[in-house]
Amino acid sequence: MGDDKAAGAAALLSPNRVLTCAHVVNDALGRELWSSERPGREHALDVAFHGSGTAGRGIARLSVWLPPQQRASGVVWDGDLAVLELDEPAPDWTRPVVWREMREGLGLRAWHGGGASITYADTVAGPEDDGCRYLDGQLTGAAIGPGYSGGPLWVRA
């Protein structure tokens, strides 16, 4: 998950685990985005670490799989989570994400999985619907599209 061909981003949970979307894993493996079939542990995923001008790489394998599921409304976001276990711990300079409650109107920044400093998109947390918070407001920076899924949303402040 590095450079402009990144399938998506991820959040570092611990030195040995990252959280991303199941559809990001599917994309990285060249599968249909909404496939619910669990990939095998033999599938190795390239993971790139970025931060303050520093970069690193690692290999990860699927540990937890919650495939995307379609609601009656047609939304496919239920589930859509994957925990990847790193073959070796993340670089020492990385830090796990700090989780915070999201509220409507909170200013947020999303980063593309390629890690370039110019590939951010600023947006605002919109209303919540059945556990899913939508992004709203006029976007600044890049448009949120392929390569942004799976990563944390940073509080702009």
Secondary structure, 3 states (H helix, E strand, C coil): CCCCCCCCCCEEEECCEEEECHHHHHHHCCCCCCCCCCCCCCCCEEEEEEECCEEEEEEEEEEEEECCECCCCCCCCECCEEEEEECCCCCCCCCCCCCCCCCCCCEEEEECCCCCCCCEEEEEEEEEECCEEEEEEEEEECCCCCCCCCCCCEECC
